Amino acid sequence: MLATVRHLLELIRFSHTVFALPFALLSAALAWSRPDTGFTWNSLIGIVLCMVCARSAAMAFNRLVDFRFDAVNPRTAKRHLPAGLLSRPVVLAFTVLTSLG
């Protein structure tokens, strides 16, 4: 189970999500600096959750759709789905869950 979680985080390049998060938060900070918009913890949590879920869903969906192309391309053949590290049903379930998030 822990290996599956680790593989899912690698599949979606979670480190890239963390890298992109400051850009979303900077945009929020600019919006909060307006006099008619104030900071709320709910907004901050919502932005972080939406950013992580949306990017995770998009990356997982992309890996599912490109599975056949990745399998025949030598550069991408070692990715998690073509290499068999993750199954398509697991990645599909992850995509659905993160899309719902």
Stockholm file with secondary structure:
# STOCKHOLM 1.0

chainA/1-101         MLATVRHLLELIRFSHTVFALPFALLSAALAWSRPDTGFTWNSLIGIVLCMVCARSAAMAFNRLVDFRFDAVNPRTAKRHLPAGLLSRPVVLAFTVLTSLG
#=GR chainA/1-101 SS CHHHHHHHHHHTTHHHHHHHHHHHHHHHHHHHTSTTCCCCHHHHHHHHHHHHHHHHHHHHHHHHHTHHHHHHCTTTTTSHHHHTSSCHHHHHHHHHHHHHC
#=GC SS_cons         CHHHHHHHHHHTTHHHHHHHHHHHHHHHHHHHTSTTCCCCHHHHHHHHHHHHHHHHHHHHHHHHHTHHHHHHCTTTTTSHHHHTSSCHHHHHHHHHHHHHC
//
